[in-house]
Amino acid sequence: MMRNFALRKAALPALLALLSISSCCPCSKKEPAQTGYFDAHSHTSGILPYQVYADPEAFLNAPNDPNAVSAEKLRQLWKSLAADKNVPGNARIVPGALATMERYRDDSKLSDPQISAVLERVLTATPFTEFDSAYAVRGVVQDDYLTGLYQNRYPGEDNGKINARINDSLCDATILELAMTNTSYSEQFLSFVGGWGSKTPTGDPAKLVAIRCFIHERKALAGNEHFKALGKPLPHVKVLLMTHTSELGATSDNKEWLQYGDSGRCAPKRNKDKNFAPPSTTPVYAVKNALLGKDADGKSLLRTEEVSEYLNGVIGIDTAGPEITCFTGHESNDNQGAGMDDYKRLVQAVYEAARDRRAKGWHGKLLVHTHVGEGGTTYLMQKAAKNKDPFSTFPEVFMNREGEPVHVVQAKKNIKMLIQAVSELKTEFRDIDDFVVFRFGHVTHADLSDAFAMKSLGIEADVNLASNISTRAYYSKDFAERLKKTLNEDEQFKYSDPVKEFLGGADSDRLLDEHPLKHMLEAGVRTMLGSDGGGVEHSDIEHEYDRAGRLIEYWNSQDPDFKRLGLSIDTIRKNAQSHLKNMQEDRRN
């Protein structure tokens, strides 16, 4: 594990420049490393380097030998991973690349750390591997490669036992990764509820096994002598069951069609004879049952002695996905989609589950976390622009909105729609604050008025600084050309520097002046930090706290009104502690 952590650290210099560029922030000493970081937004599990899954225990003793590498073979291996230049990082090339990697594993000149570095190229957002493709590759590694690996290692075992072994490695590896980044508390988002558009949606019982596994593996790791020698805190892990934001946008107000097969994005409706996507019926019972540890039919998936641990470990739901989706309104709105109605049904399911939990003596609230205001990744915009898709181009081509790309327009619209939906929910369910906590993730394109509206409704926020730079969720007037230049970089083995490409001159000032973290803090929103994708976005929570601290110092030095608020990085720590009072522990009578 330490080897992969070191490799990831090597990929961070460009991101660390966020707070050291002279045109952005004054130089200041880095806050001393400490234990006890709170990570409010994490997808660490499922995107770790592959060897962690294979044998996480081995990482505690593995030698670090960076010189044992054949540069030429490494280059050839990387070429096989990036062979399809038209679709960089496409999951179709991954099985072959993994097979190539396995052949090189037997070569004494190519050690595991270097193999890991190559695979990390596929699992992370780079000029060769798109952000969303990196997540797709993660799925291939989990579903195909790991299954085959464990089937070969344990011949004759059935799929149930194989999956259990994979889950054990996944949970063990996640806890190790969190420990190495000095994380004491992490809210992990795991996919669970499926079949949202069907009449009989089902949850995946295997995910319940993985959730239980976090508890069991944490106990096992606590007794591991090698782990004790590291001197790292043993993190607490809480789980949110993850759904997809595409369900909030069946169609949009401006007659666009949601293409579920293309990252759930909204694109111009090309077939005028095609009916609008019908309003989806959110399966309230499936979500509610999942939060209670039951399958879609209401049958318990837990043993009696596991119920308390499950209720304490699973603390809500998360809706996530590339926010190129156009959120929609209500069923009565001229059949234009029912995204907000679906959202309200989703929240109702959480509300009912929290009430049922309360009846069982569990007094913690449940969290409804939604990725909103983030915008779609500009990787996807650039890819679509090459295909002359007007969706992804800037306003002079599509929608005639000067100065902002379409994904930003939609992000700004989406967060306002969601704020309105929360307001309606709090009117309809007067006691909902006793059972449900609302939090918006990213809020990259939220403005100050959004922040004050969130404050008035008691909506929390989490900000992911490194992630939003890696995915290019921010924007600027000349960003399209800079991005094009960056993505056309031909030199291999070179990460782009998204900070230097993105921040410069007036753009850096504009970003800092209008940064959502500043808006949220100014409005008094309970705001926390998150690492987001970890291995995909080259981020970790320790550096997120460092970045946020430097930003707050900068705003205090430049903005007298902000300085009068008396804010510091301790404000964010206190926000996290306040959140924990609602979410962390089982307070049974």
C-alpha positions in Angstrom: 0.0 0.0 0.0 2.8 2.4 0.8 4.2 2.0 -2.6 1.0 3.0 -4.4 0.6 5.9 -2.0 4.1 7.1 -2.9 3.3 6.8 -6.6 0.1 8.8 -6.2 2.1 11.5 -4.3 4.3 11.8 -7.3 1.4 12.7 -9.4 0.3 15.6 -7.2 2.7 18.5 -7.9 0.5 20.1 -10.6 -2.4 20.1 -8.3 -0.5 21.4 -5.3 0.4 24.4 -7.5 -3.1 25.6 -7.0 -2.1 27.6 -3.9 1.4 28.5 -4.8 1.0 30.3 -8.2 2.1 33.9 -7.7 -0.9 35.3 -9.5 -3.3 33.4 -7.2 -2.3 33.2 -3.6 0.6 34.3 -1.4 3.0 31.7 -0.4 2.5 30.4 3.1 3.9 27.5 5.1 2.0 24.3 4.8 -0.1 23.4 7.8 1.6 20.7 9.7 0.4 17.2 9.0 -2.0 15.9 11.6 -4.3 13.0 12.2 -8.1 13.1 12.3 -9.0 14.5 8.8 -12.7 14.3 8.0 -13.5 13.3 4.4 -17.1 14.2 3.6 -17.1 13.1 -0.1 -15.1 10.1 -1.1 -15.2 7.4 -3.7 -11.9 5.8 -2.6 -13.3 2.3 -2.6 -13.3 0.8 -6.1 -10.6 3.0 -7.7 -7.5 1.8 -5.9 -4.5 0.3 -7.8 -5.2 -3.3 -8.7 -2.6 -4.9 -6.5 -4.4 -3.6 -3.4 -7.3 -5.8 -4.3 -5.1 -8.7 -5.1 -3.2 -8.8 -1.8 -3.6 -5.7 0.4 -1.7 -7.4 3.3 1.4 -7.6 1.1 1.7 -3.9 0.9 2.6 -3.6 4.5 5.8 -5.5 3.9 6.6 -5.0 0.2 10.0 -3.5 -0.7 10.1 -0.3 -2.6 12.5 -0.7 -5.5 11.8 2.0 -8.1 14.9 1.1 -10.1 13.8 -2.4 -11.1 12.2 -1.3 -14.3 12.7 -1.8 -18.0 11.9 1.6 -19.5 11.4 0.3 -23.0 9.0 -2.4 -21.9 7.1 0.1 -19.8 6.7 2.4 -22.8 5.4 -0.5 -24.9 3.0 -1.4 -22.2 1.7 2.1 -22.0 1.3 2.3 -25.7 -1.0 -0.8 -25.5 -3.1 1.1 -22.9 -3.4 4.2 -25.1 -3.6 2.5 -28.5 -7.0 3.9 -29.5 -6.2 7.6 -29.8 -9.7 8.4 -30.9 -11.2 7.0 -27.7 -8.5 7.6 -25.1 -9.0 5.4 -22.0 -11.9 3.5 -23.5 -12.7 0.4 -21.5 -12.6 -1.7 -24.6 -8.8 -1.7 -24.6 -8.4 -2.5 -21.0 -8.8 -6.3 -21.0 -5.9 -6.6 -23.5 -3.8 -4.1 -21.5 -4.4 -6.1 -18.3 -3.4 -9.3 -20.1 -0.2 -7.6 -21.2 0.5 -6.4 -17.7 0.1 -10.0 -16.4 2.7 -11.2 -18.9 5.1 -8.6 -17.6 4.5 -9.5 -14.0 6.9 -12.5 -14.5 9.7 -10.2 -15.8 12.1 -9.6 -13.0 13.1 -6.3 -14.7 9.6 -4.9 -14.3 8.6 -4.6 -10.7 5.2 -4.2 -9.2 5.5 -0.5 -8.5 6.1 0.2 -12.1 3.2 -2.0 -13.2 1.1 -0.2 -10.8 2.2 3.2 -12.2 1.1 2.1 -15.7 -2.3 0.9 -14.5 -2.7 4.1 -12.6 -2.5 5.9 -15.9 -5.6 4.1 -17.0 -7.4 4.5 -13.8 -6.8 8.3 -13.6 -7.8 11.3 -15.5 -4.9 12.3 -17.8 -4.6 13.7 -21.4 -4.8 10.1 -22.5 -7.5 8.8 -20.2 -10.7 10.8 -19.8 -12.2 11.3 -16.4 -15.3 9.3 -17.1 -13.4 6.6 -18.9 -11.2 6.2 -15.9 -14.3 5.3 -13.8 -15.4 2.9 -16.6 -12.0 1.3 -16.5 -12.4 0.9 -12.7 -15.6 -1.1 -13.4 -13.7 -3.4 -15.8 -10.9 -4.0 -13.3 -13.4 -4.8 -10.5 -15.8 -6.9 -12.5 -13.6 -8.7 -15.0 -10.0 -8.7 -13.9 -10.4 -9.3 -10.2 -12.9 -12.0 -10.7 -10.5 -13.9 -13.0 -7.7 -13.3 -10.6 -9.5 -14.8 -7.7 -10.9 -17.7 -9.7 -7.4 -18.7 -10.7 -6.2 -18.3 -7.1 -9.1 -20.3 -5.6 -10.1 -22.8 -8.2 -13.4 -24.5 -7.6 -15.0 -21.8 -5.4 -18.4 -20.6 -6.3 -19.0 -17.0 -7.3 -20.4 -16.1 -3.9 -17.2 -17.0 -2.1 -15.1 -15.3 -4.9 -17.1 -12.1 -4.5 -16.8 -12.2 -0.7 -13.0 -12.5 -1.1 -13.0 -9.5 -3.5 -15.1 -7.5 -1.1 -12.7 -8.3 1.8 -9.8 -7.0 -0.2 -11.7 -4.0 -1.3 -12.7 -3.0 2.2 -9.3 -3.8 3.6 -7.6 -1.8 0.9 -9.9 1.2 1.3 -9.2 1.3 5.0 -5.5 1.2 4.4 -5.7 4.0 1.8 -7.7 6.2 4.2 -5.2 5.5 7.0 -2.2 6.4 4.8 -3.9 9.8 4.1 -4.5 10.5 7.8 -8.2 10.2 7.5 -10.0 9.4 10.7 -13.6 9.6 9.3 -14.8 9.0 5.7 -18.2 9.0 4.1 -17.9 6.5 1.2 -20.3 6.4 -1.7 -21.0 2.9 -3.0 -23.3 2.0 -5.9 -26.3 0.0 -4.7 -29.8 0.7 -6.0 -30.3 -0.4 -9.6 -33.1 -0.5 -12.1 -34.5 2.9 -11.4 -36.6 2.9 -14.6 -38.0 -0.5 -14.2 -41.1 -1.7 -12.3 -39.2 -4.1 -10.2 -35.9 -2.5 -9.2 -33.5 -4.5 -7.2 -30.6 -3.8 -4.9 -27.4 -5.7 -5.1 -27.0 -8.0 -2.0 -23.2 -8.2 -2.6 -22.9 -4.5 -1.8 -24.5 -5.2 1.6 -21.8 -7.7 2.1 -19.2 -5.1 1.2 -20.7 -2.6 3.7 -20.7 -5.2 6.5 -17.1 -6.0 5.4 -15.9 -2.4 6.3 -16.9 -3.1 9.9 -15.2 -6.5 10.0 -12.0 -5.6 8.2 -11.6 -2.5 10.4 -11.6 -4.8 13.4 -9.2 -7.2 11.8 -6.8 -4.4 10.8 -6.8 -3.0 14.3 -5.0 -6.2 15.4 -2.5 -6.2 12.5 1.1 -5.7 13.9 2.4 -4.2 10.6 -0.4 -1.7 10.6 0.2 -0.8 14.2 3.9 -0.1 13.3 2.8 2.6 10.8 1.4 4.7 13.6 -1.6 5.7 11.6 -5.1 6.3 13.0 -7.7 3.6 12.2 -10.4 5.4 10.2 -14.1 5.2 10.7 -16.0 4.5 7.5 -19.6 5.3 6.9 -21.4 4.3 3.7 -23.9 6.1 1.4 -25.8 4.1 -1.1 -25.2 5.7 -4.5 -27.7 6.3 -7.3 -27.4 8.3 -10.6 -28.3 11.9 -11.2 -29.5 11.0 -14.7 -32.8 10.0 -13.0 -33.3 13.7 -12.2 -33.5 14.7 -15.9 -35.6 12.6 -18.1 -36.1 15.5 -20.5 -35.4 19.2 -20.3 -37.3 22.4 -20.6 -35.7 23.3 -23.9 -36.8 20.1 -25.7 -33.5 18.1 -25.3 -33.3 14.3 -25.1 -31.5 12.5 -22.4 -29.2 9.8 -23.9 -28.8 7.2 -21.2 -26.2 5.4 -23.2 -23.8 8.4 -23.3 -22.9 9.1 -19.7 -26.5 10.2 -19.0 -26.0 13.5 -20.8 -28.5 15.9 -22.4 -28.0 16.4 -26.1 -30.1 18.0 -28.8 -33.1 15.9 -29.8 -32.3 14.7 -33.3 -35.4 12.5 -33.9 -38.3 14.9 -33.9 -40.8 11.9 -34.0 -39.3 10.5 -30.9 -41.5 10.9 -27.8 -40.0 12.6 -24.7 -38.7 10.2 -22.1 -41.6 9.5 -19.7 -41.4 10.5 -16.1 -39.6 7.8 -14.2 -41.2 6.4 -11.1 -38.6 6.4 -8.3 -38.8 3.1 -6.5 -39.4 4.4 -3.0 -39.7 1.0 -1.5 -36.4 -0.2 -2.9 -34.5 2.8 -1.6 -36.2 2.6 1.8 -35.6 -1.2 2.0 -31.9 -0.7 1.1 -31.4 1.7 4.0 -33.0 -0.8 6.3 -30.8 -3.7 5.1 -33.5 -5.4 3.0 -33.8 -6.4 -0.6 -36.4 -4.9 -3.0 -39.0 -7.3 -1.8 -38.6 -6.4 1.9 -36.6 -9.5 2.9 -33.9 -8.8 5.4 -30.3 -9.4 4.1 -28.9 -9.1 7.6 -28.5 -11.5 10.5 -30.1 -10.3 13.7 -26.7 -9.5 15.3 -25.7 -7.4 12.3 -28.7 -5.0 12.2 -27.2 -2.5 14.7 -23.9 -2.4 12.9 -25.6 -1.9 9.6 -27.8 0.9 10.8 -24.7 2.6 12.3 -22.6 2.1 9.1 -25.1 3.1 6.4 -26.1 6.7 6.8 -27.9 7.7 3.7 -27.9 8.0 -0.1 -25.9 9.8 -2.7 -26.9 10.7 -6.3 -23.9 11.1 -8.6 -23.0 11.3 -12.2 -21.6 13.7 -14.9 -23.8 16.7 -14.5 -24.4 17.3 -18.2 -27.8 16.0 -17.4 -30.5 18.7 -17.5 -32.5 18.4 -14.3 -36.3 18.7 -14.9 -39.3 19.8 -13.0 -42.7 18.3 -12.3 -45.0 15.8 -14.0 -47.6 18.6 -14.5 -45.2 20.7 -16.5 -46.4 19.9 -20.0 -44.9 16.4 -19.9 -41.4 17.9 -19.8 -40.0 15.4 -17.4 -40.3 14.9 -13.7 -36.8 15.1 -12.3 -37.6 17.1 -9.2 -40.7 14.9 -8.5 -38.4 11.9 -8.7 -36.0 13.6 -6.3 -38.7 14.4 -3.8 -39.9 10.7 -4.0 -36.3 9.7 -3.4 -36.0 12.0 -0.3 -39.4 10.7 0.9 -37.9 7.2 0.9 -35.0 8.3 3.0 -37.4 10.1 5.3 -39.5 7.0 5.8 -36.5 4.9 6.4 -35.2 7.3 9.0 -38.6 7.1 10.8 -38.5 3.3 10.7 -35.0 3.4 12.1 -36.1 5.7 14.9 -38.8 3.2 15.8 -36.0 0.6 16.2 -34.2 2.9 18.6 -31.6 4.4 16.2 -31.6 8.1 16.7 -29.1 9.2 14.0 -30.4 11.2 11.0 -30.0 10.0 7.4 -28.1 12.0 4.8 -29.3 12.9 1.3 -26.2 13.9 -0.6 -26.6 15.1 -4.2 -23.9 16.0 -6.7 -25.2 19.3 -8.1 -23.8 22.6 -9.5 -20.7 20.6 -10.6 -21.2 20.7 -14.3 -20.1 18.1 -16.8 -16.5 17.4 -17.3 -14.9 19.3 -20.1 -13.2 16.1 -21.2 -16.6 15.1 -22.5 -17.2 18.5 -24.0 -13.9 18.3 -25.9 -14.6 14.8 -27.1 -18.1 15.7 -28.4 -16.8 18.9 -30.0 -14.5 16.8 -32.1 -17.6 15.1 -33.4 -19.1 18.5 -34.2 -21.8 17.9 -31.5 -23.2 21.4 -30.8 -24.2 20.3 -27.3 -20.7 20.6 -26.0 -19.6 23.8 -27.7 -19.8 27.2 -26.4 -22.8 29.5 -26.6 -22.1 31.1 -30.0 -22.9 27.6 -31.5 -25.5 26.4 -29.1 -28.2 28.2 -27.1 -26.6 31.6 -27.8 -25.6 32.2 -24.2 -22.5 34.3 -24.4 -19.6 33.6 -22.1 -20.6 30.2 -20.7 -20.4 26.6 -22.0 -23.6 24.6 -21.9 -22.5 22.3 -19.0 -22.1 25.4 -16.9 -25.5 26.8 -17.8 -27.1 23.5 -16.8 -25.2 23.3 -13.6 -26.4 26.7 -12.5 -29.9 25.8 -13.4 -29.8 22.5 -11.7 -28.7 23.8 -8.3 -31.5 26.4 -8.3 -34.0 23.7 -9.1 -32.7 21.4 -6.3 -32.8 24.3 -3.8 -36.5 24.9 -4.7 -37.2 21.1 -4.4 -35.7 21.1 -0.8 -37.8 24.1 0.1 -41.0 22.3 -1.1 -40.0 19.2 0.8 -39.6 21.1 4.0 -43.0 22.7 3.6 -44.6 19.3 2.9 -42.9 17.4 5.7 -42.7 19.7 8.6 -40.6 17.4 10.8 -38.1 16.4 8.0 -35.2 18.2 9.7 -35.6 15.8 12.6 -34.8 12.8 10.3 -32.9 14.0 7.2 -29.8 16.1 6.5 -29.4 17.6 3.0 -26.0 18.2 1.6 -24.9 19.3 -1.9 -21.6 18.0 -3.3 -19.2 20.1 -5.4 -21.4 23.2 -5.8 -18.8 24.4 -8.3 -21.1 26.7 -10.1 -23.2 27.9 -7.1 -23.3 31.7 -6.7 -23.7 33.7 -3.5 -27.4 33.8 -3.8 -27.5 30.0 -4.0 -25.3 29.9 -0.9 -27.6 32.1 1.2 -30.6 30.1 0.0 -28.9 26.9 1.1 -28.1 28.5 4.5 -31.7 29.5 5.1 -32.8 25.9 4.4 -30.1 24.3 6.5 -28.5 22.6 3.4 -24.8 21.5 4.0 -22.1 21.6 1.3 -18.9 19.8 0.5 -16.2 21.2 -1.8 -13.7 19.2 -3.7 -10.8 21.5 -4.8 -8.4 19.1 -6.5 -11.1 17.0 -8.1 -12.8 20.0 -9.8 -9.5 21.1 -11.2 -8.6 17.6 -12.6 -12.0 17.3 -14.2 -12.0 20.8 -15.6 -15.3 21.6 -14.0 -14.3 25.2 -13.7 -14.5 27.4 -16.7 -13.0 30.6 -18.2 -13.5 32.6 -21.3 -10.4 31.3 -23.1 -10.5 27.8 -21.5 -11.6 26.0 -24.7 -8.4 26.8 -26.5 -6.2 26.0 -23.5 -8.0 22.7 -23.0 -7.6 21.8 -26.7 -3.9 22.4 -26.5 -3.6 20.4 -23.4 -5.5 17.4 -24.7 -3.6 17.4 -27.9 -0.3 17.0 -26.1 1.6 14.1 -27.7 4.4 13.6 -25.3 3.9 10.3 -23.4 4.3 9.9 -19.7 3.5 13.5 -19.0 0.6 14.6 -16.9 -1.0 17.9 -18.0 -0.7 20.7 -15.5 -4.4 21.6 -15.2 -3.6 24.4 -12.8 -1.2 26.2 -15.0 -3.4 25.6 -18.0 -6.4 26.8 -16.3 -5.4 29.6 -13.9 -3.7 32.6 -15.3 -4.1 36.4 -15.2 -7.7 37.6 -14.8 -9.1 34.1 -14.9 -7.3 33.2 -11.7 -8.6 36.3 -10.0 -12.1 35.5 -11.2 -11.9 32.0 -10.0 -10.8 33.0 -6.5 -13.3 35.8 -6.2 -16.2 33.6 -7.2 -15.0 30.3 -5.8 -17.9 28.4 -4.2 -15.9 27.7 -1.1 -15.8 31.4 -0.5 -19.5 31.8 -1.2 -20.5 29.0 1.1 -18.3 30.3 4.0 -19.6 33.9 3.5 -23.2 32.7 3.7 -22.5 30.6 6.8 -23.3 27.3 5.1 -22.0 24.3 7.0 -19.3 23.4 4.6 -16.9 20.5 4.6 -14.1 19.1 2.3 -13.9 15.9 0.3 -11.2 14.1 -1.7 -13.8 12.8 -4.2 -12.3 10.2 -6.5 -8.8 9.8 -4.9 -7.0 7.8 -7.5 -9.0 9.2 -10.4 -8.5 12.9 -9.6 -5.1 12.8 -7.9 -6.4 14.0 -4.6 -6.3 13.2 -0.9 -8.0 14.9 2.1 -4.8 16.0 3.8 -3.9 18.2 0.9 -7.5 19.4 0.6 -7.3 20.8 4.0 -4.0 22.5 3.1 -5.5 24.0 0.0 -8.6 25.2 1.7 -6.5 26.8 4.5 -4.4 28.7 2.1 -7.4 29.9 0.2 -9.0 31.2 3.4 -5.8 32.9 4.3 -5.7 34.6 0.9 -9.3 35.8 1.1 -8.7 37.2 4.6 -5.7 39.1 3.2 -7.5 40.5 0.1 -11.1 41.0 1.2 -11.8 43.1 4.3 -15.5 42.0 4.4 -14.4 38.4 4.4 -11.8 39.0 7.1 -14.4 40.5 9.4 -16.2 37.1 9.4 -13.3 35.6 11.4 -13.0 32.4 9.4 -10.2 29.9 9.3 -9.6 26.3 8.4 -10.8 25.6 12.0 -14.2 26.7 10.8 -14.3 23.8 8.4 -13.2 21.4 11.1 -16.0 22.7 13.4 -18.5 22.2 10.6 -17.4 18.6 10.3 -17.8 18.0 14.1 -21.2 19.6 14.0 -22.2 17.2 11.1 -20.9 14.3 13.1 -23.3 15.0 15.9 -26.1 14.1 13.6 -24.5 11.3 11.6 -21.8 9.4 13.3 -22.9 7.2 16.1 -25.8 4.9 17.0 -27.5 6.6 19.9 -29.8 3.7 21.0 -31.8 4.2 24.2 
